[in-house]
Structure formats: structure tokens, C-alpha cells
Amino acid sequence: MYEKDPVKIFIVEDDPSYTKFLQYVLSLNPDFELSIFETGKDCIENLYKEPAIITLDYTLPDMPGEQVLSEIHKYNSSIQVIIISAQERIGTAVELLKMGAYDYIIKDEETKERLLNTVNNARKNLSLVKEIDHLKQEISEKYEFDNSIVGNSSALKKVFSLLEKAVKTNITVSVTGETGTGKELVAKAIHYNSPKKKKPFVAVNITAIPKELMESELFGHEKGAFTGAATRRIGKFEEAEGGTIFLDEIGEMDLNLQSKLLRVLQERELTRVGGNEVIKLDIRLIVATHRDLTEEVKNGNFREDLYYRLLGLPIQLPPLRDRDKDIILLAKYFLKTFAEENNLSELTLSANAQEKLMSYPIPGNVRELKSIIELSAVMANGSEVLDEDISFNSVSKETNFLFEEMSLRSYTFKIIRYYLDKYDGNVLKVAEKLDIGKSTIYRHLKEMEEEGF
């Protein structure tokens, strides 16, 4: 889509005859919109016209090429600058390329062909950059707080308040909460609403990487560092340079690696496994865990010094059962999204279906609710999801009463009822499983009947 747009090109050249040559070469492509400037000052003063590509003579009468290049990139680093020079100095060319020049072309008999190829390649590169920026913008919009985190409960409003504070600085953020509460979603929301949103977001799940590969995965390795290291590998920290690295389930990290992570965070630099080069880091760190790290520190499973280094701004995500009516808001959101993604007619939740959802504690939190709603959408026969279309997975059914606040007597009744249902009312079997007498079960059953439990 972007290549069809006219491409604005500045020609910055003080030699009139060579200017005509460059103008002729580039005018062969009708998609190019050319502007001519004789000095670096004139070029810089007209950058507001937003050129995509600039061909820049290295030796201008008013200022050196390095200075013009620097000023151009201060204004807009995405402008592709092609240096054209009569000087065949390798050192100069290398230095300019390091400064961000797209290419360095010598004025000779091959200039015409090389210039056309270079400009066309720069144009393709520009299109790719614009496409990436477009996608990043879409992602940023997707992860705006109001779009990515659904709910208006008082518990969630506290989270929003902390998120607003998190995006204003580069402070480390530690996200805690039960499994399924949306810790990675929060990490992405912080990144894509921060000044680093155009830089990489790299997520690492500590539990998904074998212990023996973790150091290499995080910090990279050099060729030959160990058996099987056939090539150099860039680690996740380097991949995240300039952006954010999200370490999920940080509480599962091996103690030995914790000490190496601590050093990287303290020094803001790393050395790849098997290497000597010191690599400076500019990253934002967000960590998450479902564990209580203070308890892990007390038990000797987590380094105390690393704990304080990671604490930063703590954000505790509330479980879904503590988020009031957010359950219904989320359910409707998931239902709408699933219908749109699968080209289904619009679906609604019946009153009985909503009541059924509200009566269930959803131990798997947002992740479980999403699965429940998507299945209900598939099971629904009409435009409305009924209560019979909603089913809860067996694992959650077995443990859901553990998330309710009730007396020990009520828990006892619940347990007995559960086992009687599981073993088809076989009192003898239930007595064996619970290691209590049959008369105790009969007594509780009588009490349960009397109390309408």
C-alpha cells in the first residue's frame, strides 16, 4: 500500500552540472517527487516537507556531510540518506554508515546504475519501515488500557491507577496474581503505552525453558561456547534492546541463574556465554509470578537481593471472583470477539446464563472464563447463550468450593455432597474415602436436609 504513494526525494548538490545529472537519473521514475538544494542549510530548513530519501553531496560549501547527516537524523531518523562523494575513502564511508547513512556512493561511471538500485532499495526499506510502524500503531491501539483490560470494578480501578504511574517512568514493574489473571496482558499494556512502545516487547516464560538452556536463552552465546553451539546466538535481553523484556514466572528461576540475572540488572550490561564482549543494555524490565516471593525468600528459594532489585512498582492483579460484575462484562466481551472472529451472528447471554456465571468462582480466572464463553458460543443453538450451554471443566468443579468463604461446617457439607455425587450415593465408599464412619455421614446428611443445604 505504501509503495504507490509518491516518494519525496531531496537532491543536495552544489555542482550545477552534477545536479542536472542526478535530476535526470531520478526523474526516470515518475513516482519520484524531486526537490533541489545547493547547501546543507537549505536542506535542513526544508525538512518540514518530509522527504523520504535524500541524496547528499559529502562536500558542500557551508557545512560538512557529517553535520548535515546528523541534523537530518535529529529531525527524523527514518529518512534514508544516501551520501554521494568524489572521495574514495573507506574510513569516511564506514564512519558515515555507522552514523546512519543508508549508503555511500562514489561519483564515477557506475553512479547512474548504482544510484537507481540504491534509491529503489531505500524505497523498499522505507515501505517496510512504514508497514512496521503501521502494525506497531495497531498493536499500541489494541493495548490501550481501555481496549485491552476490560472491567470497571473497584479492584480493577486500583490496577488502572498503578498502570498510569508505571508508563510515566522506566521503573521495574513486578506483577503478581493467580494464574490466568492476565499478567502478560498487563505487561504489554504498560509497554505499548510507554515511550518505548516502538521498540521490541520480548516475553519469556521461565517455566517453558529447560534449566540448562536458560542462560543461553536469556543472554545469548558465542559460536563454540558449548556442544551444539554451531553459531552465535543473540539472547532475549539483546533482542529487547531499547524496549521491554517481560520475565514471566520469575519465581521459578534457578538460584544460580538468579545471581547472573542480578549482575546484569545491576550493571545494565551482559556478556554472552563463551564470550568476552561486554554488551550495554537499555531495557525496561517487567516480571511476573503467581508465587509469594517474600515466602520464597524466607524458604531460601529466591535471592533476597534480587527480590528487592525486582520489586520496583508492585502491581497485584485481583482474582476474577473479587471483581464484582466484571465477570459479565468480560463474558460479553469474549462472546462478541469470538463471534466476530468466527463469522458468527451476534450472540447474547441469557439472564440465567449470567446468573450461572456469577455463581461460579472461576478459579482459572480470566483465562478460564474465556474458554468457558468460547465453548458456550459453539454449543448455543440460537442467538442467545442459555445456562445449559455453559459448562465448567471438571478440575474446577472439583475445587470450586475452596474459593468460597464459608464456615467449617458448610465446608464439611460441601465435601460430603461432592463425594456422594462422585460415587453415586455409595455411603460405604464415601466413608472409606473420607476415613469417617457411615453414621457420621448419615448424621451430616440429616443435618443438611434440615438446614436445606
C-alpha positions in Angstrom: 0.0 0.0 0.0 2.8 2.4 0.8 4.9 1.9 -2.4 2.1 3.5 -4.5 2.5 6.8 -2.7 4.7 9.5 -4.3 8.3 9.3 -2.9 9.7 12.7 -2.0 13.4 12.9 -2.7 15.8 15.8 -1.9 18.9 16.3 -4.1 21.5 18.2 -2.1 24.3 19.1 -4.5 26.3 22.3 -5.1 27.7 21.4 -8.6 25.0 22.5 -11.1 26.1 20.0 -13.8 26.0 17.1 -11.4 22.7 18.3 -10.1 21.3 18.0 -13.6 22.8 14.5 -13.9 21.2 13.3 -10.6 17.9 15.0 -11.6 17.9 13.2 -14.9 18.6 9.8 -13.4 16.0 10.0 -10.7 13.3 11.6 -13.0 13.3 8.3 -15.0 10.9 7.1 -12.3 7.6 9.1 -12.5 6.8 8.1 -8.9 9.7 10.3 -7.6 8.9 13.9 -6.5 12.3 15.8 -6.6 13.4 18.9 -4.8 16.8 20.5 -5.4 19.0 22.2 -2.8 22.6 23.6 -3.1 23.5 23.9 0.6 23.1 21.9 3.8 21.4 24.8 5.4 18.7 24.9 2.7 18.1 21.2 3.0 17.8 21.3 6.8 15.4 24.3 6.7 13.1 22.4 4.3 12.9 19.1 6.2 9.4 20.0 7.3 8.4 18.9 3.8 9.1 15.4 5.0 11.4 13.9 2.4 11.6 10.1 2.3 15.1 9.9 0.7 17.9 12.5 0.5 20.9 12.2 -1.8 23.6 14.2 0.0 26.8 15.5 -1.5 29.5 14.9 1.1 31.4 18.2 0.3 29.0 21.1 0.5 30.2 24.7 0.7 28.6 25.6 4.0 28.9 22.5 6.2 30.5 19.0 6.2 28.4 16.0 5.2 28.6 14.5 8.8 26.9 17.6 10.2 24.2 17.6 7.6 23.5 13.9 8.2 23.4 14.4 11.9 20.9 17.2 11.6 18.7 15.2 9.3 18.5 12.3 11.7 17.9 14.6 14.6 14.8 15.8 12.7 13.7 12.3 11.5 15.9 9.2 11.9 13.7 7.3 9.4 14.8 9.5 6.4 17.1 7.4 4.1 20.2 9.4 3.4 22.4 8.4 0.5 25.9 10.0 0.6 27.3 10.8 -2.9 31.0 11.8 -2.9 34.1 12.0 -5.1 36.2 10.8 -2.2 37.1 7.1 -2.2 38.0 7.0 1.5 36.9 3.7 3.1 37.3 5.1 6.6 35.0 8.0 5.8 32.4 5.7 4.2 32.4 3.4 7.2 32.1 6.2 9.6 29.1 7.7 7.8 27.4 4.3 7.6 27.9 3.9 11.3 26.2 7.3 11.7 23.1 6.0 9.9 23.7 6.8 6.3 21.8 4.3 4.1 24.6 4.0 1.5 27.8 5.7 0.3 28.2 6.1 -3.5 31.3 7.2 -5.3 31.0 9.6 -8.2 32.2 7.6 -11.2 30.9 5.9 -14.4 28.8 3.4 -12.4 27.0 6.1 -10.4 23.8 6.0 -12.5 23.1 2.3 -12.2 24.1 2.1 -8.5 22.1 5.2 -7.6 18.9 3.8 -9.2 19.4 0.5 -7.4 20.2 2.2 -4.1 17.2 4.5 -4.2 14.8 1.7 -5.2 16.2 -0.4 -2.3 15.9 2.5 0.1 12.3 3.0 -1.1 11.5 -0.7 -0.3 13.2 -0.3 3.0 11.1 2.8 3.7 7.9 0.9 2.8 8.9 -1.9 5.2 9.6 0.7 8.0 6.2 2.3 7.4 4.4 -1.1 7.4 6.1 -2.0 10.7 5.2 1.4 12.2 1.6 0.9 11.0 1.5 -2.6 12.6 3.0 -1.2 15.8 0.4 1.6 15.9 -2.3 -1.1 15.5 -0.8 -3.0 18.4 -0.5 0.1 20.5 -4.1 0.8 20.0 -5.0 -2.7 20.8 -3.2 -2.5 24.1 -4.6 0.9 25.2 -5.8 0.4 28.7 -9.4 0.8 27.9 -9.2 -1.7 24.9 -7.0 -4.4 26.4 -8.1 -4.6 30.1 -11.9 -5.0 30.4 -13.7 -4.1 33.6 -14.8 -1.3 35.9 -14.8 -2.9 39.3 -13.2 -1.0 42.2 -10.5 -3.7 42.4 -9.5 -3.1 38.7 -9.6 0.6 39.1 -6.7 0.4 41.5 -4.8 -1.5 38.9 -5.5 1.1 36.3 -4.2 3.8 38.7 -0.9 1.9 39.1 -0.6 1.3 35.3 -0.9 5.0 34.7 2.0 5.5 37.1 4.0 2.7 35.5 4.0 4.1 32.0 5.4 7.5 33.1 8.8 6.2 34.1 11.2 3.3 33.3 10.8 1.7 36.8 10.9 -2.1 37.0 7.4 -3.5 37.5 6.5 -6.7 39.3 3.1 -8.1 38.5 1.6 -10.7 40.9 -1.6 -12.6 40.8 -3.2 -16.0 40.4 -2.7 -18.0 37.2 -5.0 -16.7 34.5 -5.4 -13.1 35.8 -3.7 -11.5 32.8 -0.2 -10.7 33.9 1.3 -10.7 30.4 -1.6 -8.6 29.1 -0.8 -6.0 31.8 2.9 -6.1 30.8 2.0 -5.5 27.2 -0.3 -2.7 28.1 2.5 -1.0 30.1 5.0 -1.3 27.2 2.6 -0.2 24.4 1.5 2.9 26.4 5.1 3.9 27.3 7.7 5.9 25.4 9.3 2.5 24.5 6.2 1.4 22.5 8.0 1.5 19.1 10.8 -0.7 20.4 10.6 -4.5 21.0 8.5 -6.3 23.6 10.1 -9.6 24.4 8.2 -12.1 26.6 10.0 -15.0 28.2 8.2 -17.8 30.2 10.8 -19.1 32.6 8.9 -22.4 33.1 8.9 -23.1 29.4 12.7 -23.2 29.0 14.9 -26.1 30.3 17.1 -25.1 33.2 20.3 -26.0 31.3 19.4 -23.7 28.4 18.1 -20.7 30.4 21.4 -18.7 30.5 21.9 -19.0 26.7 18.3 -18.2 26.0 18.4 -15.0 28.1 21.9 -13.8 27.5 22.9 -15.4 24.2 26.1 -17.4 23.4 29.1 -17.4 21.1 29.9 -20.0 18.5 31.6 -23.0 20.1 30.6 -21.9 23.6 29.3 -25.4 24.3 28.5 -28.6 22.4 25.9 -27.8 19.8 26.6 -24.1 19.7 27.3 -24.0 15.9 26.6 -20.3 15.5 26.4 -17.2 17.6 23.0 -16.6 19.2 21.5 -13.3 20.4 19.7 -13.7 23.7 16.3 -12.3 24.7 17.9 -9.4 26.6 19.7 -8.2 23.5 16.5 -8.8 21.4 14.7 -6.4 23.7 17.3 -3.6 23.4 15.6 -0.2 23.7 12.3 -1.9 24.6 10.8 -4.1 27.3 11.7 -7.6 28.4 8.9 -9.5 30.3 10.1 -12.4 32.5 7.0 -14.4 33.4 7.0 -16.8 36.4 10.3 -15.3 37.7 9.8 -17.3 40.9 10.7 -20.5 39.1 14.2 -19.3 38.1 17.1 -21.4 39.3 19.2 -19.9 42.2 22.4 -20.0 40.2 20.9 -18.1 37.3 19.3 -15.6 39.7 22.8 -14.4 40.7 23.7 -13.9 37.0 20.4 -12.0 36.4 21.1 -9.8 39.4 24.5 -8.8 38.0 23.0 -8.0 34.6 20.4 -5.8 36.2 22.9 -4.0 38.5 25.5 -3.3 35.7 23.0 -2.9 32.8 25.3 -5.0 30.7 25.9 -8.6 29.8 28.4 -11.0 28.3 27.2 -13.8 26.1 28.0 -17.4 27.2 31.5 -18.2 26.0 32.2 -14.6 25.0 34.2 -11.7 26.3 32.5 -8.7 24.7 30.6 -6.5 27.2 27.2 -5.5 25.7 25.5 -2.5 27.2 21.7 -2.7 27.8 18.9 -0.2 27.6 15.8 -2.1 28.6 12.7 -1.9 30.7 12.1 -4.9 32.9 8.7 -6.3 33.9 8.5 -9.5 35.9 5.5 -11.6 37.0 4.8 -14.5 39.3 1.9 -16.3 40.9 4.1 -17.1 43.9 4.6 -15.1 47.1 8.3 -14.1 46.6 8.6 -13.0 50.2 7.8 -16.6 51.3 10.2 -17.9 48.6 13.0 -15.7 50.0 12.2 -16.9 53.6 12.4 -20.5 52.3 15.7 -20.0 50.6 14.3 -20.4 47.1 14.8 -16.8 45.9 17.7 -14.4 46.5 16.7 -11.5 48.8 19.0 -9.0 46.9 17.3 -9.9 43.6 13.9 -9.7 45.2 14.5 -6.1 46.2 16.0 -5.3 42.8 12.9 -6.7 41.1 10.3 -5.2 43.4 10.1 -1.8 41.8 6.4 -0.9 41.3 4.4 -3.9 42.5 1.0 -4.5 40.9 -1.3 -7.1 42.4 -3.9 -8.4 40.0 -7.2 -9.3 41.7 -8.7 -12.7 41.0 -11.8 -12.6 38.9 -14.0 -13.6 41.9 -13.1 -10.3 43.6 -14.0 -8.2 40.5 -17.8 -7.8 41.1 -19.7 -7.5 37.8 -16.5 -7.6 35.7 -17.3 -11.3 35.1 -20.4 -10.4 33.0 -18.6 -7.6 31.2 -15.7 -9.9 30.3 -18.1 -12.7 29.3 -19.9 -10.4 26.9 -16.6 -9.1 25.5 -15.3 -12.6 24.9 -18.7 -13.6 23.3 -18.6 -10.7 21.0 -15.0 -11.2 20.0 -15.4 -14.9 19.4 -18.5 -14.3 17.2 -16.6 -11.7 15.1 -13.5 -13.9 14.7 -15.6 -16.9 13.6 -18.1 -15.1 11.4 -21.0 -16.0 13.7 -24.2 -14.0 14.2 -24.2 -11.7 17.2 -24.7 -13.7 20.4 -26.2 -12.6 23.8 -26.1 -14.0 27.3 -29.4 -15.0 28.8 -30.3 -13.9 32.3 -30.0 -17.5 33.6 -26.6 -17.9 31.9 -25.4 -14.7 33.6 -26.6 -15.9 36.9 -24.8 -19.2 36.4 -21.6 -17.5 35.6 -21.9 -15.2 38.7 -22.4 -18.2 41.0 -19.2 -19.9 39.8 -15.9 -18.7 41.4 -13.8 -19.3 38.2 -10.6 -20.5 39.8 -8.8 -20.2 36.4 -9.7 -16.5 36.3 -9.9 -14.6 33.0 -8.2 -17.4 31.0 -10.8 -20.0 32.2 -13.7 -17.6 31.6 -12.6 -17.0 28.0 -12.6 -20.8 27.4 -16.0 -21.2 29.1 -17.5 -18.5 26.9 -16.0 -19.7 23.7 -17.3 -23.2 24.3 -20.8 -21.8 25.2 -20.8 -19.9 21.9 -20.2 -23.2 20.0 -22.8 -25.0 22.0 -25.5 -22.3 21.6 -28.3 -23.2 19.1 -29.7 -19.8 18.6 -28.7 -16.1 19.0 -28.8 -16.5 22.8 -26.4 -18.4 25.1 -28.5 -20.3 27.6 -27.4 -21.6 31.0 -27.4 -25.2 29.7 -24.8 -24.1 27.1 -22.4 -23.1 29.8 -20.3 -25.9 31.3 -17.4 -25.7 33.8 -14.4 -28.0 33.4 -14.2 -31.0 35.8 -11.0 -29.8 37.5 -12.6 -26.5 38.5 -15.8 -28.3 39.6 -13.8 -30.4 42.0 -12.2 -27.5 43.7 -14.5 -24.5 43.2 -15.8 -24.5 46.8 -12.3 -23.9 48.1 -12.5 -20.4 46.7 -15.7 -19.5 48.7 -15.7 -18.1 52.2 -17.8 -20.3 54.5 -17.8 -21.9 57.8 -16.0 -25.2 58.5 -19.5 -26.8 58.9 -20.5 -25.7 55.5 -17.2 -26.9 54.0 -17.9 -30.3 55.6 -21.3 -30.5 54.0 -19.9 -29.5 50.6 -17.2 -32.2 50.8 -19.7 -34.9 51.7 -22.1 -33.8 49.0 -19.2 -33.8 46.4 -18.1 -37.3 47.2 -21.7 -38.7 47.3 -22.2 -37.2 43.9 -18.9 -38.7 42.7 -19.6 -42.2 44.0 -23.3 -42.3 43.1 -24.6 -42.1 46.7 -22.5 -45.0 47.9 -22.2 -44.1 51.6 -19.8 -47.0 52.4 -17.4 -45.9 49.6 -17.5 -42.2 50.7 -16.9 -43.3 54.4 -13.8 -45.2 53.2 -12.5 -42.2 51.1 -13.1 -39.7 53.9 -11.9 -42.1 56.7 -15.1 -41.4 58.8 -17.9 -43.7 60.0 -21.1 -44.3 58.0 -23.1 -43.0 61.0 -21.2 -39.7 60.7 -22.2 -39.3 57.1 -25.9 -40.2 57.8 -25.9 -37.6 60.7 -24.5 -34.9 58.4 -27.0 -35.8 55.7 -29.8 -35.4 58.2 -28.5 -32.0 59.3 -28.0 -30.9 55.7 -31.6 -31.8 54.9 -32.9 -30.0 58.0 -30.9 -26.9 57.0 -31.8 -27.1 53.3 -28.2 -27.3 52.3 
